[in-house]
Amino acid sequence: MRKKRYSGSYLLKVTHVNNEIITSKPILEFSVLHARDVNLAPDNFELFFVTNGYEAKELTSSQIEDLKKGYVGKEVTLVCYETGEFSGMPDNLPDDVLPWQDHGFVFKTKLEILSQR
């Protein structure tokens, strides 16, 4: 896993699916766009909003550490589904297409959170 890419982000480690333990325990990005009753946030600024009810213009490292307490490592039960997309620069571009700075072409998945139980 590329850790720098996830700097300032929170991820979910999946341990159960439909009440069954899974051995691979994938670590996934997530989104809570359509959920109303979920107290999860994918990044520091969203976590500040979820915790305090208003947006922060900036966060100090001390504030971020305080936000992480009781949040990082917390176990939750969620109703969600896995989705995915291709991203990055494809291999074998035509000679007349200039390459751009990006990561390699990959398929990545994430969880769409619908509800927290």
C-alpha positions as CSV (number, residue, x, y, z in Angstrom):
1,M,0.0,0.0,0.0
2,R,1.3,3.4,-0.9
3,K,1.2,5.2,2.4
4,K,2.0,8.7,1.2
5,R,-1.1,8.6,-1.0
6,Y,-3.3,8.1,2.1
7,S,-1.6,10.8,4.2
8,G,-4.4,12.7,6.0
9,S,-7.0,10.0,5.1
10,Y,-8.7,7.3,7.1
11,L,-9.3,3.8,5.7
12,L,-11.4,0.9,6.8
13,K,-10.1,-2.6,7.6
14,V,-12.8,-5.0,6.7
15,T,-13.0,-8.0,9.1
16,H,-16.5,-9.4,8.4
17,V,-18.8,-9.6,5.5
18,N,-22.4,-10.6,6.2
19,N,-21.5,-11.6,9.7
20,E,-18.7,-14.0,8.4
21,I,-15.1,-13.5,9.3
22,I,-12.9,-12.9,6.3
23,T,-9.2,-13.8,6.4
24,S,-7.8,-11.3,3.9
25,K,-8.9,-8.2,5.9
26,P,-8.6,-5.7,3.0
27,I,-8.0,-2.0,3.9
28,L,-10.2,0.2,1.7
29,E,-11.0,3.9,1.1
30,F,-14.6,4.8,1.8
31,S,-17.2,7.4,1.0
32,V,-20.2,8.5,3.1
33,L,-21.9,10.6,0.4
34,H,-25.4,9.1,0.7
35,A,-25.4,8.2,4.4
36,R,-27.1,10.4,7.0
37,D,-26.6,8.4,10.2
38,V,-22.9,7.6,9.9
39,N,-20.3,9.0,12.2
40,L,-17.3,8.2,9.9
41,A,-15.1,10.6,8.0
42,P,-12.5,9.8,5.3
43,D,-10.1,12.6,6.2
44,N,-9.1,15.0,9.0
45,F,-11.3,17.9,8.0
46,E,-14.4,15.8,7.6
47,L,-13.7,14.2,11.0
48,F,-13.4,17.6,12.6
49,F,-16.8,18.5,11.1
50,V,-18.4,15.2,12.2
51,T,-17.0,15.7,15.7
52,N,-17.6,19.5,16.1
53,G,-20.5,20.3,13.8
54,Y,-18.7,23.1,11.9
55,E,-15.8,23.2,9.4
56,A,-12.2,24.0,10.2
57,K,-10.2,26.3,8.0
58,E,-7.0,24.6,9.2
59,L,-5.9,22.0,11.7
60,T,-2.8,21.8,13.8
61,S,-1.0,18.5,14.3
62,S,-2.2,18.6,18.0
63,Q,-5.8,18.9,16.9
64,I,-5.4,16.0,14.5
65,E,-3.9,13.8,17.2
66,D,-6.9,14.7,19.5
67,L,-9.3,13.8,16.7
68,K,-7.7,10.4,16.2
69,K,-8.2,9.4,19.8
70,G,-11.2,7.2,20.0
71,Y,-11.6,7.2,16.2
72,V,-8.6,5.3,14.8
73,G,-9.1,1.6,15.7
74,K,-12.8,2.0,16.5
75,E,-14.9,-1.0,15.4
76,V,-18.1,-0.3,13.6
77,T,-20.8,-2.3,11.9
78,L,-21.8,-0.9,8.5
79,V,-24.2,-1.4,5.7
80,C,-22.1,-0.8,2.5
81,Y,-21.2,-2.0,-0.9
82,E,-17.9,-2.2,-2.7
83,T,-17.4,-0.2,-5.9
84,G,-14.4,0.5,-8.0
85,E,-12.8,2.4,-10.9
86,F,-9.8,2.5,-13.1
87,S,-7.3,5.4,-12.7
88,G,-3.8,6.4,-13.6
89,M,-1.9,6.6,-16.8
90,P,-2.4,3.6,-19.2
91,D,0.5,1.7,-20.7
92,N,1.2,1.8,-24.4
93,L,0.0,5.3,-25.2
94,P,0.2,6.2,-28.9
95,D,3.4,8.1,-29.8
96,D,1.6,11.3,-30.4
97,V,0.1,11.4,-26.9
98,L,2.3,13.0,-24.3
99,P,2.5,11.2,-21.0
100,W,1.6,13.0,-17.8
101,Q,2.7,12.6,-14.2
102,D,0.4,10.1,-12.6
103,H,0.5,6.6,-11.0
104,G,0.3,3.5,-13.1
105,F,-3.0,2.3,-14.6
106,V,-4.8,0.4,-11.9
107,F,-8.3,-0.7,-10.7
108,K,-9.0,0.5,-7.2
109,T,-11.9,-0.3,-5.0
110,K,-13.7,1.6,-2.2
111,L,-16.6,1.1,0.1
112,E,-19.8,3.2,-0.3
113,I,-21.2,3.5,3.2
114,L,-25.0,3.5,3.4
115,S,-25.7,3.1,7.1
116,Q,-24.0,2.5,10.5
117,R,-25.6,0.0,12.8
